[in-house]
Amino acid sequence: MLDFFSRGSKGKPDPLTNAVTAKAYVDALKLEFGAATHDRVSDLLSGINSPSLELSADLLEAVLTLNQETQSLHDSLCVQYLMNSRMPKVLESQLRGQILNYGKHFTDFYQYALPVVADSPNGVKIQGLLPLVLARMMYYLTEYARWQYIRNFQPDEVFWLNVNQLYRLAEQRGFDSQPVFLFGDKAAATTVQDLYLVLQMLSVTCNGNLSVRQINFSYELLALLSNRMTLKQSYFAEASFCVALSDPRPASRVRGAGGEWSRYWNTADLVEMLHGWAVVMEAGRIPPDLKRLVEPGIDASLLRVLTREWAPRAVVFERAERVAVSNRQVEVAHRLTVLHKLIRKPDEETMQSSPRMGERDTYDDAANLRIYGFVTSRKRDKSLSPTPGGSALSLSGETGESAAPSEFLKWELENISQTGLGVSLDVMGNEWVGLGGLIGFRESGNDSWSLGIIRRVKRTGRERIYLGIESLSSRPLAASLRPTDARLIDPTLPPDQVWLAGHISLFMPYRRAGKLVNALILPLSLYMLGKQFYMTARGKHFQIALGKVLEKGSDWCMAEVELVKTLDKLPVG
């Protein structure tokens, strides 16, 4: 009776009767509901998963067909998630739930096929479908792990035990290397072993230092190249990685022969392909095999990182020694506009109390003269005095802006090194934190701010995060930029993006590959290779040209700077 209500009214065939009725059911849903067919099928699956389910070959074929006919909708949801990094949290959670529930419902159902034995015609038919069933289960388990990595979590021991036992089962039944078309014959055939290797290699890659798109690219790359690796049951000298099928852990570097259930593989062929592609991309071309995968944020440097992570032998490189600390906190600020206010604050206080105040007035007067055509003592007073609401007129003399914050986020300092620091923090209140984020930090009691970039994000618990931060500079300078080819900057710019009648920016020396270079952090919309600006910093004036981009965020970039010439004063006309 329940089946009657859940699967349709009288006269309509049960969609789970066989593969034909399942396909007709999906076709009808697509005509009526479009993309919502994905959730309809997921709900149907959740209703039939029960311990008392008696699996028939026809039912299994029907579910396999439902899966194949709706997988394209599932792929579209995954792309939608990956391409919308700034979606609201509620929508992000809803979309992620749709994606993971779909895979979970099919994986739960497919488990009913695993204990079936070939002692009847029905059992023989189910056994014939097991290679495809096992492959799809491994596919959705890998998808679950990928979404964990994307959210900076790590799959738990129960997950790894289930994955390793599933592969062990496939191996024992001789299905591990049997080719199958995962979702139809439009894509290349794969095997359970290939999919298992994709998951294991992804686990050694995702340590919190890759962005969402970089993780997805790594996954797609492994799916393309996993057939260049082969699992072996016996230890061999050239083995790169190993995994113990009896343990609740992912793969690791080989440290010698393991037990009976250890499996080994070499990555030389895989890395050779990556190296060749990296060379092509460094020459400014995109390899044909990668054209559909390459997007912003994917470049030769990422391929070099993956080449190192997946190298046949562990690559040993020098790291700055970390020194553990306790009972220490750092104050943290973010967003370029806020950082600029905090870094320039001591300079402004010095400028206002300096006996050479008249020199700054001269420049402000010149800026106001260019904008308004005249300068009055009233305007000069306004440029220095805060307004009653706590806002101050910007030094462009145009409109008010909020004052720099006086209270800051506090993060627990875990360790320090010559190149950065490690901190831990609560998830709550720090939802803005992400890989590649620009931050300012200082220890309590310290007046000066340092700049850093978040290089590693790792969840240490459901409510705690560990961050690895690379220090960019301990002495950044607040700077103002004006294009050399324009008389005025855009008068409609928000006040907090304007300082000294120019665009805000931060100037610093930056050590890159052992070499000290001049670098400038500026709004992303201003960047153009070779573009020249007049720069003012600490009362001195320069003409500069922008070089190549060193780092890039959502609304800022850090570029090399070439000094064109030093100026005694800024041009006014």
VOFI-996846 format. One line per 8 residues: their letters; for each residue x, y, z of C-alpha. Coordinates in Angstrom, 1 decimal. Layout:
BEGIN
a> X/Y/Z ~ ...
***
This chain:
BEGIN
mldffsrg> 0.0/0.0/0.0 ~ 2.8/2.4/0.9 ~ 4.4/1.6/-2.5 ~ 1.2/2.6/-4.2 ~ 1.4/6.1/-2.7 ~ 5.1/6.6/-3.1 ~ 5.5/5.4/-6.7 ~ 2.4/6.7/-8.4
skgkpdpl> -1.3/6.3/-8.8 ~ -3.3/3.4/-10.3 ~ -2.5/2.7/-13.9 ~ 1.1/4.0/-13.8 ~ 3.8/1.4/-13.9 ~ 6.1/1.0/-10.9 ~ 9.4/2.8/-11.9 ~ 11.4/0.1/-10.1
tnavtaka> 9.9/-2.8/-12.0 ~ 12.9/-3.0/-14.4 ~ 15.3/-0.8/-16.4 ~ 12.7/0.1/-19.0 ~ 10.1/1.5/-16.5 ~ 12.9/3.3/-14.6 ~ 14.0/5.1/-17.8 ~ 10.5/6.0/-18.7
yvdalkle> 9.9/7.3/-15.2 ~ 13.0/9.6/-15.3 ~ 12.0/10.9/-18.8 ~ 8.6/11.8/-17.5 ~ 10.0/13.5/-14.5 ~ 12.4/15.6/-16.6 ~ 9.6/16.8/-18.7 ~ 7.6/17.8/-15.6
fgaathdr> 10.2/18.9/-13.1 ~ 13.4/19.6/-15.1 ~ 16.5/19.8/-12.8 ~ 14.3/19.0/-9.7 ~ 14.2/15.4/-11.1 ~ 17.5/14.9/-9.2 ~ 15.9/15.3/-5.8 ~ 12.8/13.3/-6.8
vsdllsgi> 14.9/10.3/-7.7 ~ 16.9/10.8/-4.5 ~ 13.7/10.8/-2.4 ~ 12.5/7.7/-4.2 ~ 15.7/5.9/-3.3 ~ 15.5/6.9/0.4 ~ 12.1/5.4/0.6 ~ 13.1/1.9/-0.5
nspslels> 16.3/1.5/1.5 ~ 15.3/-0.8/4.4 ~ 16.8/-3.8/6.2 ~ 14.0/-6.0/4.9 ~ 14.6/-5.2/1.2 ~ 14.7/-8.3/-1.0 ~ 16.9/-7.5/-3.9 ~ 16.1/-8.8/-7.4
adlleavl> 18.2/-8.4/-10.5 ~ 15.4/-6.4/-12.1 ~ 15.2/-4.0/-9.2 ~ 19.0/-3.6/-9.2 ~ 18.9/-2.8/-13.0 ~ 16.1/-0.3/-12.4 ~ 18.1/1.6/-9.8 ~ 21.3/1.5/-11.9
tlnqetqs> 19.2/3.0/-14.7 ~ 17.8/5.7/-12.4 ~ 21.3/6.5/-11.4 ~ 22.6/6.7/-15.0 ~ 19.7/8.8/-16.3 ~ 20.1/11.4/-13.5 ~ 23.9/11.6/-13.2 ~ 24.1/14.5/-15.6
lhdslcvq> 21.8/16.5/-13.4 ~ 24.0/15.6/-10.4 ~ 27.1/16.7/-12.3 ~ 25.4/20.1/-13.0 ~ 24.8/20.6/-9.3 ~ 28.4/19.9/-8.5 ~ 29.6/22.4/-11.1 ~ 27.1/25.0/-9.7
ylmnsrmp> 28.6/24.5/-6.3 ~ 32.2/24.7/-7.4 ~ 31.6/27.8/-9.6 ~ 29.8/29.8/-6.9 ~ 32.3/30.3/-4.1 ~ 30.4/33.3/-2.7 ~ 26.9/31.8/-2.4 ~ 25.1/32.5/0.9
kvlesqlr> 25.7/29.9/3.6 ~ 22.1/28.7/3.6 ~ 22.2/28.0/-0.1 ~ 25.7/26.4/0.1 ~ 24.5/24.0/2.8 ~ 21.3/23.2/0.9 ~ 23.2/22.5/-2.4 ~ 25.9/20.4/-0.6
gqilnygk> 23.1/18.4/1.1 ~ 21.5/17.7/-2.3 ~ 24.8/16.5/-3.7 ~ 25.8/14.3/-0.8 ~ 22.3/12.8/-0.1 ~ 22.1/11.7/-3.7 ~ 25.4/9.7/-3.5 ~ 24.5/8.4/-0.1
hftdfyqy> 21.1/7.0/-1.1 ~ 22.6/5.2/-4.1 ~ 25.6/3.9/-2.2 ~ 23.3/2.6/0.6 ~ 21.1/0.8/-1.9 ~ 24.1/-0.8/-3.8 ~ 25.2/-2.4/-0.5 ~ 22.3/-4.8/-0.8
alpvvads> 24.0/-6.4/-3.8 ~ 27.3/-7.2/-2.0 ~ 26.3/-10.3/0.0 ~ 24.3/-11.9/-2.9 ~ 25.7/-15.3/-4.0 ~ 25.4/-16.9/-7.4 ~ 23.3/-19.9/-6.3 ~ 20.3/-19.0/-8.5
pngvkiqg> 19.5/-17.3/-11.8 ~ 18.7/-14.1/-9.9 ~ 22.0/-14.3/-8.0 ~ 24.0/-15.0/-11.2 ~ 22.5/-11.9/-12.9 ~ 23.3/-9.7/-9.8 ~ 26.8/-11.1/-9.7 ~ 27.2/-10.0/-13.3
llplvlar> 26.3/-6.4/-12.3 ~ 28.7/-6.3/-9.3 ~ 31.7/-4.7/-11.1 ~ 29.5/-1.7/-12.0 ~ 27.9/-1.6/-8.6 ~ 31.3/-1.6/-6.9 ~ 32.7/1.0/-9.2 ~ 29.7/3.4/-8.5
mmyyltey> 30.1/2.9/-4.8 ~ 33.7/3.8/-5.0 ~ 32.9/6.8/-7.1 ~ 30.4/8.2/-4.6 ~ 32.7/7.5/-1.7 ~ 35.4/9.5/-3.5 ~ 32.9/12.3/-4.0 ~ 32.1/12.3/-0.3
arwqyirn> 35.8/12.6/0.5 ~ 36.3/15.4/-2.1 ~ 33.5/17.4/-0.5 ~ 35.2/16.9/2.9 ~ 38.5/18.2/1.6 ~ 36.7/21.2/-0.1 ~ 35.4/22.2/3.3 ~ 38.8/21.6/5.0
fqpdevfw> 37.7/18.5/6.9 ~ 39.3/15.1/6.8 ~ 37.3/11.8/6.4 ~ 37.3/9.8/9.6 ~ 38.6/6.3/10.4 ~ 35.2/4.7/9.8 ~ 35.2/6.1/6.3 ~ 38.6/4.8/5.5
lnvnqlyr> 37.9/1.3/6.9 ~ 34.8/1.1/4.7 ~ 36.7/2.2/1.6 ~ 39.6/-0.2/2.2 ~ 37.2/-3.1/2.9 ~ 35.2/-2.4/-0.2 ~ 38.3/-2.5/-2.4 ~ 39.4/-5.7/-0.5
laeqrgfd> 36.0/-7.3/-1.4 ~ 36.4/-6.3/-5.1 ~ 39.9/-7.7/-5.2 ~ 38.8/-11.0/-3.6 ~ 36.0/-11.5/-6.1 ~ 38.3/-10.6/-9.0 ~ 36.3/-7.4/-10.0 ~ 39.0/-4.9/-9.1
sqpvflfg> 40.5/-4.6/-12.6 ~ 37.4/-5.4/-14.7 ~ 36.6/-2.5/-17.0 ~ 33.2/-0.8/-16.7 ~ 31.5/2.2/-18.3 ~ 30.6/4.1/-15.1 ~ 27.6/6.1/-16.5 ~ 27.3/5.0/-20.1
dkaaattv> 29.8/4.5/-22.9 ~ 30.2/8.3/-23.7 ~ 33.2/8.4/-21.3 ~ 36.2/6.1/-21.2 ~ 36.0/2.8/-19.3 ~ 37.4/2.7/-15.8 ~ 37.9/0.1/-13.0 ~ 37.4/-0.2/-9.3
qdlylvlq> 41.2/-0.1/-8.9 ~ 41.4/3.1/-10.9 ~ 38.8/4.8/-8.8 ~ 40.4/3.6/-5.5 ~ 43.7/5.0/-6.6 ~ 42.0/8.4/-7.4 ~ 40.7/8.5/-3.8 ~ 44.0/7.4/-2.2
mlsvtcng> 46.1/9.9/-4.3 ~ 43.7/12.7/-3.5 ~ 44.1/11.9/0.2 ~ 47.9/12.5/0.1 ~ 47.3/15.8/-1.8 ~ 44.7/17.6/0.3 ~ 46.4/19.0/3.4 ~ 44.6/22.3/3.6
nlsvrqin> 46.8/24.2/1.1 ~ 44.8/23.9/-2.1 ~ 41.8/26.0/-3.1 ~ 38.4/24.5/-4.0 ~ 39.1/24.7/-7.7 ~ 42.6/23.3/-7.2 ~ 41.2/20.4/-5.3 ~ 38.7/19.7/-8.1
fsyellal> 41.4/20.0/-10.8 ~ 43.6/17.5/-8.9 ~ 40.6/15.1/-8.8 ~ 39.9/15.5/-12.5 ~ 43.6/15.1/-13.2 ~ 43.7/11.8/-11.2 ~ 40.6/10.5/-12.9 ~ 42.4/11.1/-16.2
lsnrmtlk> 45.7/9.5/-15.2 ~ 44.8/6.9/-12.6 ~ 45.2/4.1/-15.2 ~ 49.0/4.9/-15.3 ~ 49.3/3.4/-11.8 ~ 48.8/-0.3/-10.8 ~ 48.3/-1.7/-7.4 ~ 50.6/-4.6/-6.5
qsyfaeas> 50.2/-7.1/-3.7 ~ 53.9/-7.6/-3.1 ~ 56.4/-4.9/-2.0 ~ 58.9/-3.8/-4.6 ~ 61.8/-1.4/-4.4 ~ 60.4/1.3/-6.7 ~ 57.1/1.5/-4.8 ~ 56.0/5.2/-4.1
fcvalsdp> 53.0/4.8/-1.9 ~ 51.2/2.0/0.1 ~ 47.9/1.4/1.8 ~ 46.9/-1.4/4.2 ~ 43.5/-2.7/3.3 ~ 43.0/-3.9/6.9 ~ 43.6/-0.5/8.5 ~ 41.3/2.5/8.9
rpasrvrg> 43.8/4.9/7.3 ~ 44.5/6.3/3.8 ~ 47.6/5.9/1.8 ~ 51.1/7.1/2.8 ~ 54.7/7.0/1.6 ~ 56.3/3.6/1.5 ~ 58.6/2.9/4.5 ~ 59.4/-0.7/3.7
aggewsry> 57.5/-3.9/3.3 ~ 54.1/-4.1/5.1 ~ 51.8/-6.9/6.0 ~ 49.7/-9.3/4.0 ~ 47.0/-6.7/3.2 ~ 49.4/-4.0/2.1 ~ 49.2/-2.8/-1.4 ~ 51.8/-0.8/-3.3
wntadlve> 52.1/1.4/-6.4 ~ 54.6/3.5/-8.3 ~ 53.8/7.0/-9.7 ~ 56.7/7.5/-12.2 ~ 54.4/7.4/-15.3 ~ 51.9/9.7/-13.7 ~ 54.6/12.3/-12.8 ~ 56.2/12.1/-16.2
mlhgwavv> 52.9/13.2/-17.8 ~ 52.5/16.0/-15.3 ~ 56.1/17.2/-15.9 ~ 55.5/17.3/-19.7 ~ 52.3/19.3/-19.3 ~ 53.9/21.7/-16.9 ~ 56.7/22.5/-19.4 ~ 54.0/23.1/-22.1
meagripp> 52.1/25.5/-19.8 ~ 55.2/27.3/-18.8 ~ 55.7/28.0/-22.5 ~ 52.3/29.8/-22.5 ~ 50.3/26.9/-24.1 ~ 47.6/24.6/-22.8 ~ 48.0/20.9/-23.5 ~ 45.1/19.5/-25.5
dlkrlvep> 44.3/17.0/-22.8 ~ 43.8/19.7/-20.2 ~ 41.8/22.3/-22.2 ~ 38.5/21.3/-20.6 ~ 40.0/21.3/-17.1 ~ 42.0/24.6/-17.0 ~ 40.3/27.6/-15.4 ~ 41.4/30.6/-13.5
gidasllr> 43.7/29.6/-10.6 ~ 45.0/26.6/-12.5 ~ 48.5/27.0/-13.9 ~ 51.9/25.4/-14.3 ~ 52.9/26.2/-10.7 ~ 50.0/24.0/-9.5 ~ 51.2/21.2/-11.7 ~ 54.7/21.6/-10.2
vltrewap> 53.1/21.3/-6.7 ~ 51.3/18.1/-7.7 ~ 54.5/16.8/-9.3 ~ 56.2/17.2/-5.9 ~ 53.3/15.7/-3.9 ~ 53.0/12.7/-6.1 ~ 56.7/12.2/-6.9 ~ 58.0/8.6/-7.0
ravvfera> 60.2/9.4/-4.1 ~ 59.4/11.9/-1.3 ~ 60.9/15.3/-2.1 ~ 62.9/16.7/0.8 ~ 63.0/20.5/1.0 ~ 64.0/22.9/3.7 ~ 61.3/24.3/6.0 ~ 61.6/27.0/8.6
ervavsnr> 61.7/25.4/12.0 ~ 58.5/25.8/13.9 ~ 58.7/26.8/17.6 ~ 55.6/25.9/19.7 ~ 54.2/28.6/21.9 ~ 51.4/28.7/24.4 ~ 49.2/31.3/26.1 ~ 49.8/33.9/23.4
qvevahrl> 47.3/35.6/21.1 ~ 47.5/37.7/18.0 ~ 45.0/40.4/17.0 ~ 43.8/40.1/13.5 ~ 42.2/42.4/10.9 ~ 41.2/41.7/7.3 ~ 40.1/43.6/4.1 ~ 42.4/45.9/2.3
tvlhklir> 40.5/49.1/3.3 ~ 40.7/48.2/7.0 ~ 44.3/47.2/6.8 ~ 45.3/50.4/5.1 ~ 43.6/52.5/7.8 ~ 45.4/50.6/10.6 ~ 48.8/50.7/8.9 ~ 48.6/54.4/8.0
kpdeetmq> 47.3/55.4/11.5 ~ 50.7/56.0/13.1 ~ 51.8/58.0/10.0 ~ 48.8/60.2/10.2 ~ 49.3/60.9/13.9 ~ 53.0/61.7/13.1 ~ 52.0/64.0/10.2 ~ 49.5/65.9/12.4
ssprmger> 52.0/66.5/15.2 ~ 55.0/67.1/13.0 ~ 56.6/70.6/12.8 ~ 56.7/70.0/9.0 ~ 52.9/69.9/8.9 ~ 52.9/72.8/6.4 ~ 54.4/70.5/3.8 ~ 51.5/68.1/4.0
dtyddaan> 49.0/71.0/3.9 ~ 50.7/72.1/0.7 ~ 50.0/68.7/-0.9 ~ 46.5/68.5/0.4 ~ 45.9/72.0/-0.8 ~ 47.1/71.0/-4.2 ~ 44.8/68.0/-4.3 ~ 41.8/70.1/-3.2
lriygfvt> 42.7/72.8/-5.8 ~ 42.7/70.2/-8.5 ~ 39.2/69.0/-7.4 ~ 37.5/72.2/-6.4 ~ 39.6/75.0/-8.0 ~ 40.1/76.7/-4.6 ~ 41.2/76.0/-1.0 ~ 39.9/77.7/2.2
srkrdksl> 40.9/77.5/5.8 ~ 37.6/75.9/6.5 ~ 38.3/73.0/4.1 ~ 41.8/72.6/5.6 ~ 40.3/72.3/9.1 ~ 37.8/69.7/7.9 ~ 40.4/67.6/6.4 ~ 42.0/67.1/9.9
sptpggsa> 39.0/67.1/12.2 ~ 36.7/64.1/12.9 ~ 33.0/64.5/12.4 ~ 30.7/64.1/15.4 ~ 29.6/60.6/14.4 ~ 33.1/59.2/14.6 ~ 33.7/59.5/10.9 ~ 36.4/61.8/9.3
lslsgetg> 36.5/63.5/6.1 ~ 38.9/61.7/3.8 ~ 42.0/63.5/2.8 ~ 40.6/63.9/-0.7 ~ 38.3/66.4/1.0 ~ 35.2/64.9/-0.5 ~ 33.1/62.7/1.8 ~ 33.2/61.0/5.2
esaapsef> 34.6/57.5/6.0 ~ 34.5/55.3/9.1 ~ 37.3/55.3/11.5 ~ 39.7/52.4/11.9 ~ 38.4/49.7/14.3 ~ 39.6/49.7/17.9 ~ 38.7/46.1/18.8 ~ 40.0/43.1/16.8
lkweleni> 39.6/39.4/16.5 ~ 41.9/37.4/18.7 ~ 43.4/34.1/17.6 ~ 45.4/31.6/19.6 ~ 49.1/31.5/18.6 ~ 50.2/27.8/18.2 ~ 53.7/28.1/16.7 ~ 56.0/30.6/15.0
sqtglgvs> 58.8/30.3/12.5 ~ 61.0/32.6/10.4 ~ 58.5/32.6/7.6 ~ 55.1/32.7/9.4 ~ 53.0/31.4/12.2 ~ 50.3/28.8/13.0 ~ 47.1/29.9/14.8 ~ 43.9/28.2/15.9
ldvmgnew> 40.5/29.8/16.1 ~ 36.8/29.2/16.4 ~ 34.7/28.6/13.3 ~ 32.0/30.9/14.7 ~ 32.7/34.5/13.9 ~ 35.5/33.6/11.4 ~ 33.4/32.4/8.5 ~ 35.2/34.8/6.2
vglgglig> 38.5/32.9/6.6 ~ 39.7/31.2/3.4 ~ 42.8/30.0/1.6 ~ 44.8/32.9/0.1 ~ 43.1/35.5/2.3 ~ 45.1/38.7/3.1 ~ 45.3/39.5/6.8 ~ 47.0/41.9/9.2
fresgnds> 48.2/40.6/12.6 ~ 50.0/41.8/15.7 ~ 50.6/40.5/19.2 ~ 48.8/42.4/21.9 ~ 50.7/45.5/23.0 ~ 52.4/45.9/19.7 ~ 51.5/49.0/17.8 ~ 52.7/48.0/14.3
wslgiirr> 50.9/45.6/12.0 ~ 52.4/42.8/9.9 ~ 50.8/41.4/6.7 ~ 50.3/37.8/6.0 ~ 48.5/35.4/3.6 ~ 46.6/32.3/4.8 ~ 48.4/29.3/3.2 ~ 46.8/26.4/5.0
vkrtgrer> 43.3/25.8/6.4 ~ 42.6/22.6/8.4 ~ 39.6/21.7/10.5 ~ 40.8/20.3/13.8 ~ 37.3/19.8/15.1 ~ 33.8/20.7/14.1 ~ 34.1/24.1/15.7 ~ 37.9/24.7/15.5
iylgiesl> 40.2/25.6/12.6 ~ 44.0/25.6/12.3 ~ 45.6/28.1/9.9 ~ 49.1/28.3/8.5 ~ 50.0/31.9/7.7 ~ 52.9/33.1/5.6 ~ 54.3/36.4/6.7 ~ 54.6/38.9/3.9
ssrplaas> 56.1/41.9/5.7 ~ 56.5/43.1/9.3 ~ 56.9/46.7/8.1 ~ 54.3/47.5/5.4 ~ 53.9/51.2/4.4 ~ 50.6/52.8/3.6 ~ 50.7/54.4/0.1 ~ 48.6/56.4/-2.2
lrptdarl> 48.4/55.9/-6.0 ~ 47.4/58.2/-8.8 ~ 47.6/57.1/-12.4 ~ 50.1/59.2/-14.4 ~ 47.7/59.3/-17.4 ~ 44.7/60.8/-15.6 ~ 44.2/64.1/-13.9 ~ 41.7/62.8/-11.3
idptlppd> 40.8/59.5/-9.8 ~ 37.1/58.4/-10.0 ~ 35.1/60.8/-7.7 ~ 32.5/58.1/-7.1 ~ 34.9/55.8/-5.3 ~ 33.9/54.9/-1.7 ~ 35.8/57.1/0.8 ~ 37.6/54.2/2.4
qvwlaghi> 39.3/53.4/-1.0 ~ 40.8/56.9/-1.2 ~ 43.7/58.4/0.7 ~ 45.7/61.6/-0.1 ~ 43.5/62.1/-3.2 ~ 44.7/58.7/-4.5 ~ 43.9/55.0/-4.4 ~ 44.9/53.1/-1.3
slfmpyrr> 47.7/50.6/-1.5 ~ 50.4/49.0/0.7 ~ 54.1/49.0/-0.2 ~ 56.6/46.5/1.2 ~ 59.8/44.7/0.5 ~ 59.0/41.0/-0.2 ~ 61.4/38.1/-0.2 ~ 60.7/35.7/-3.1
agklvnal> 62.8/32.7/-4.0 ~ 65.6/34.2/-1.8 ~ 65.5/37.5/-3.6 ~ 64.2/40.8/-2.1 ~ 61.8/42.6/-4.4 ~ 59.6/45.7/-4.0 ~ 55.9/44.8/-3.9 ~ 52.7/46.7/-3.8
ilplslym> 49.3/45.5/-2.7 ~ 46.5/47.4/-4.5 ~ 42.9/47.0/-5.5 ~ 42.6/44.4/-8.3 ~ 40.6/46.7/-10.5 ~ 43.7/49.0/-10.8 ~ 46.2/46.4/-12.0 ~ 47.5/46.4/-15.5
lgkqfymt> 51.0/45.1/-16.4 ~ 53.3/48.0/-17.0 ~ 50.8/50.6/-15.9 ~ 52.5/53.6/-14.2 ~ 51.4/55.5/-11.1 ~ 52.6/58.3/-8.9 ~ 53.0/56.8/-5.5 ~ 53.2/58.7/-2.2
argkhfqi> 54.4/56.9/1.0 ~ 55.8/58.4/4.2 ~ 55.8/61.9/2.6 ~ 58.0/60.8/-0.3 ~ 56.9/60.6/-3.9 ~ 57.8/58.2/-6.7 ~ 56.9/57.3/-10.2 ~ 56.5/53.5/-10.4
algkvlek> 55.5/50.8/-13.0 ~ 53.6/47.6/-12.1 ~ 55.3/44.3/-12.8 ~ 54.0/40.8/-12.7 ~ 51.4/39.6/-10.2 ~ 52.8/37.7/-7.3 ~ 49.5/37.0/-5.4 ~ 45.9/37.6/-6.1
gsdwcmae> 42.7/37.7/-4.0 ~ 39.1/38.4/-4.8 ~ 39.5/42.2/-4.7 ~ 43.2/42.8/-4.4 ~ 46.5/41.7/-5.9 ~ 50.2/42.0/-5.0 ~ 52.5/43.0/-7.8 ~ 56.2/43.6/-8.3
velvktld> 57.0/47.3/-8.5 ~ 59.7/48.9/-10.7 ~ 60.9/52.4/-9.7 ~ 60.8/54.7/-12.7 ~ 62.1/57.8/-10.9 ~ 62.0/59.6/-7.6 ~ 60.0/62.9/-7.5 ~ 60.6/66.0/-5.4
klpvg> 56.9/66.7/-5.5 ~ 53.8/65.4/-7.3 ~ 52.6/67.0/-10.5 ~ 49.5/69.1/-9.9 ~ 48.4/70.1/-13.4
***
